[in-house]
């Protein structure tokens, strides 16, 4: 991935899925969107390397969170969100949103998103918590 990143690319870095007591499923999708830049400047290259490092950290945090027995269905995401917010440079915009897709948790799923964005790239972590029918 590190060698294949270029302007305008969108990369899905990984997807994790966990089942909780056979009733809830929780999945994480990590994606990196590299903004279209006029030229791959050294500053932009450093920013993308930083983004990849951040994604790798989040991915490890999610794996660790999913491995903890007894975690609530959104615990892993909260760990990622807190850690990411703590380590984002102030020039980045970090947001954590709890979103109901309109169907309601009891009938469908809850989507939580984490976005970090600057003028070079956007990182999205999407967490979907679904109750099995």
KAFENTA-V623458 format. One record per run of one state. SS is the DSSP state (helix for helix, strand for strand, loop for the rest). FROM is the first residue (numbers start at 1). LEN is the number of residues. Records with the same first field share a line. If there is no record, write none. Layout:
SS=FROM-LEN ; FROM-LEN
//
This chain:
loop=1-9 ; 21-3 ; 35-7 ; 68-7 ; 88-5 ; 101-8 ; 118-3 ; 132-2
strand=10-11 ; 24-11 ; 93-8 ; 109-9 ; 121-11
helix=42-26 ; 75-13
//
